[in-house]
Amino acid sequence: MTDPAYAALLDHMKVPAALHGVAGVLGWDQEVVMPSGGADPRAEQLAVLARLAHERETDPRVGEWLIACGEASAIGEAPDDDGARSTNLREWRRGYARATRMPADLVAEMAATESRAQVAWAEARRNSDFAAFRPWLEKVVDLQRQKARCLRDETCDDDWDALAEGFEPGMRGRDLAPIFDELRARIGGLLAEVDAAPNPPSRAFIELPVPQAQQEAFCREVADALGFDFRRGRLDRSTHPFTSGSHPDDVRITTRFADDNLPDALGSTVHEVGHGLYEQGLPAEHAWTPRGCAVSLGIHESQSRLWENQVMRSEGFWQWARYVLRRHAADVVKALTFEDLHRGVNRVERSLIRVEADEATYNLHIAVRFEIERALINGALDVADLPSAWNAAMAEVVGVDVPDDARGCLQDVHWSCGLFGYFPTYTLGNLYAAQFYRAAQEQLGDLEDMFSVGEFSTLRGWLREQVHAPGSRDLPDALCRRISGQALSVEPLMAHLTQRVRTVYGLT
Ligand code: ZN
């Protein structure tokens, strides 16, 4: 049965999808190989691509075709469609509504302000000078509040909800607040146990000097063993690790190396491999359409966290990885025992910097940001009071004294480029990862037995089928219920953290 409006949409929307893919490759190029002199022309190239994509996405004909598809809904879906038509229409409608509600002037002003604010932020962080960044952040917050008022609908309780919807469909502050309350209380209890533990893991592995070439060879072998497909992907170096690409057949991941921090290089590599496996596992037959895309940032992060935390920090993984490491760096690691390696990557410590935090306290760093950004957007906190609010929250929630703003409220890039409502997706990723992994263990048997002999394909195949291949067919809540039989809950993550911490600290 012909459905000309849907056919027109498929054809029309392939163009912005391809443009976003090209922008992804250019963004990767910028961080990995571009000479620094190329920054200005690259910014112009990216701005042109963004404008072309936005024009295409907000073309009034898109609205007309969407209405026509709605009227033609009685046509229904072919049985072998696997949710493609309904998913594509749902996501195109959502994107069109959000894009067309934003005045073009506001979009342009935000883009111009945020790129300059990001430059001001980098300088302010270098000098630990909040006063220099403050006027920029005030402008960014003001624009974000204008944006929120354009996007807010009856499903939102406040302006923050309208912004968060852009990163995680269905995520609301009212649902997150009790989750963070419970995490704070229970992780606080775990930290009390850690503080009282008589025999904490040594820092021997964390501080071990290992030549970068050996670290890289080790990390590449691990990435390959976990299933990252180097014929359809690359692993390179960048200052801040990330995953980018344009298609399941071309996925770019990056990592970083320092002479004396192999666990960081390995953790970054495995984290990005998790993102990369999701991208490589998306259904290529639905490429260029929403059905073939990741469903949300929280689900994307669940895939990186699951491989980084549930797998790489497990005893089973190190039963295998210690021999791989010995092959690549025998002379430097020969003095370390299995316990040094496994316990070393699982040290729990109150700290100042989010990106260096361990798997338990990490969520406390996000709790601080969630509370503060909600207050900033909803008008309960003035930008001028951010440093004092930040320092008070870090003392109360994480238990550290912040010595300066560079290591305090200036540490993250997100707010300078207008990413408000983004941070909670990191903790959602941890929660989904624990809940999915528990379901995998119930269905697949003893996964750590498999890891101990370098067998990761059973878990990867399960994730491919359960999470990757569905793309954005199931929204996060539906996906979570289908995989685990339950709504998202704090319980699996806390059970995982409690067991891990007690084992590593000898508290069982
Ligand atoms: Zn990530």
Residues whose N, C-alpha, C, O or C-beta is under 5 A from the ligand:
A	BS01	ZN	E301 S304
